């Protein structure tokens, strides 16, 4: 009876721990995250960073959340159409294997919408990046003046 009990416990432990081992530590790296400072009345800000994927498989960024400072976050890309600059919502952002994607002004960025309080240079924004494979990466992006 004792042996049966311990076998059951071993199976339960394997079933709980095995899925966690598949995720392990994220190999995605995020460098130089920052949020552009805007006038206090502006309720929409942009976050920029470099997302590096040194793995042999592509990663797909499907969204992000911000701390309680913002109502929502979307992936956007700046495009020029008919001579006008537009921000286009992107449902996802593919980070190819052994490559990087640069989120920068005039290109891809995270649109932080519904600012609940004015942010000034030196403040920090907590962001969580969400990937299609279930990975989540938490980062802190300082607010700074645009270059």
C-alpha positions as CSV (number, residue, x, y, z in Angstrom):
1,X,0.0,0.0,0.0
2,X,2.9,2.4,0.9
3,X,4.6,1.8,-2.5
4,X,1.4,2.5,-4.4
5,X,1.0,5.8,-2.5
6,X,4.5,7.0,-3.3
7,X,4.2,6.0,-7.0
8,X,1.0,8.2,-7.1
9,X,2.9,11.1,-5.5
10,X,5.8,10.7,-8.0
11,X,3.4,10.8,-11.0
12,X,1.7,13.9,-9.6
13,X,5.0,15.6,-9.1
14,X,6.1,14.8,-12.7
15,X,2.8,16.0,-14.1
16,X,3.1,19.3,-12.3
17,X,6.8,19.9,-12.8
18,X,7.3,18.7,-16.4
19,X,5.3,21.5,-18.1
20,X,7.2,24.1,-16.1
21,X,10.5,22.6,-17.3
22,X,9.4,23.1,-20.9
23,X,9.3,26.9,-20.5
24,X,12.3,27.2,-18.3
25,X,14.0,30.6,-18.3
26,X,13.2,32.8,-21.3
27,X,15.9,33.2,-23.9
28,X,14.4,36.4,-25.2
29,X,16.3,39.5,-24.2
30,X,15.0,43.0,-24.1
31,X,17.6,45.8,-24.3
32,X,17.2,49.6,-23.8
33,X,13.5,49.8,-23.1
34,X,12.2,53.4,-22.7
35,X,9.0,55.4,-22.9
36,X,8.9,58.8,-24.7
37,X,8.0,61.7,-22.4
38,X,5.0,63.7,-23.6
39,X,3.2,66.8,-22.4
40,X,1.0,66.2,-19.3
41,X,-2.3,66.5,-21.3
42,X,-1.3,63.7,-23.7
43,X,-2.9,60.3,-22.8
44,X,-1.1,58.2,-25.3
45,X,2.6,57.4,-25.1
46,X,5.0,55.1,-27.0
47,X,7.4,52.5,-25.6
48,X,10.6,51.4,-27.5
49,X,13.1,48.7,-27.1
50,X,15.2,46.0,-28.8
51,X,13.8,42.5,-28.6
52,X,16.5,39.9,-29.2
53,X,15.8,36.2,-30.0
54,X,19.0,34.1,-29.9
55,X,17.0,30.9,-30.1
56,X,16.5,28.5,-33.1
57,X,12.7,29.2,-33.2
58,X,10.9,32.4,-34.0
59,X,9.0,34.1,-31.2
60,X,5.7,36.0,-31.7
61,X,4.9,39.0,-29.5
62,X,1.1,39.0,-29.2
63,X,0.6,41.8,-26.7
64,X,1.7,43.6,-23.6
65,X,0.3,45.1,-20.5
66,X,1.5,48.1,-18.5
67,X,1.3,48.7,-14.8
68,X,-1.7,50.5,-13.5
69,X,-0.4,53.6,-15.3
70,X,-2.3,52.8,-18.5
71,X,-5.6,51.4,-19.6
72,X,-4.2,49.3,-22.5
73,X,-1.2,48.5,-24.6
74,X,-1.1,47.7,-28.3
75,X,1.6,46.8,-30.8
76,X,1.8,49.5,-33.5
77,X,3.8,50.3,-36.6
78,X,4.3,53.8,-38.1
79,X,3.6,53.9,-41.8
80,X,3.5,56.7,-44.3
81,X,0.4,56.7,-46.6
82,X,-0.3,59.4,-49.1
83,X,2.4,61.5,-47.4
84,X,0.7,61.2,-44.0
85,X,2.2,59.4,-41.0
86,X,-0.2,56.9,-39.5
87,X,-0.1,54.4,-36.6
88,X,-1.3,51.0,-37.6
89,X,-2.3,48.4,-35.0
90,X,-0.4,45.1,-35.4
91,X,-2.0,41.9,-34.1
92,X,1.5,40.4,-33.5
93,X,5.1,41.0,-34.0
94,X,7.4,38.2,-35.2
95,X,10.9,38.1,-33.8
96,X,12.8,35.8,-36.2
97,X,15.1,33.1,-34.9
98,X,18.7,34.3,-34.2
99,X,17.6,37.9,-34.9
100,X,16.3,41.0,-33.3
101,X,13.5,43.5,-33.8
102,X,14.0,47.2,-33.0
103,X,11.0,49.1,-31.7
104,X,11.9,52.7,-32.4
105,X,10.4,56.0,-33.3
106,X,9.0,55.9,-36.9
107,X,8.7,52.1,-36.9
108,X,7.3,49.4,-34.5
109,X,6.5,50.5,-31.0
110,X,4.2,49.7,-28.1
111,X,1.3,52.2,-27.9
112,X,0.5,52.9,-24.2
113,X,-3.0,54.2,-24.2
114,X,-5.2,55.9,-21.5
115,X,-2.5,57.3,-19.3
116,X,-3.9,57.6,-15.8
117,X,-1.3,60.2,-14.7
118,X,1.3,62.4,-16.3
119,X,4.8,60.8,-16.6
120,X,8.0,62.8,-16.6
121,X,11.5,62.0,-17.5
122,X,12.9,59.7,-14.8
123,X,9.6,58.0,-14.0
124,X,9.4,54.3,-14.7
125,X,6.8,52.1,-16.4
126,X,6.4,48.4,-15.7
127,X,5.6,46.4,-18.8
128,X,4.9,42.8,-19.4
129,X,5.5,41.4,-22.9
130,X,3.3,38.4,-23.8
131,X,4.4,35.8,-26.4
132,X,2.3,33.3,-28.4
133,X,4.1,30.4,-26.6
134,X,2.9,31.5,-23.2
135,X,6.1,33.3,-22.2
136,X,5.8,36.6,-20.4
137,X,8.7,38.9,-19.8
138,X,8.5,41.7,-17.3
139,X,10.6,44.8,-17.9
140,X,10.9,48.3,-16.5
141,X,11.1,51.1,-19.0
142,X,12.3,54.5,-17.9
143,X,10.6,57.6,-19.2
144,X,12.9,59.9,-21.1
145,X,12.9,62.9,-23.4
146,X,12.9,62.2,-27.1
147,X,16.3,62.5,-28.7
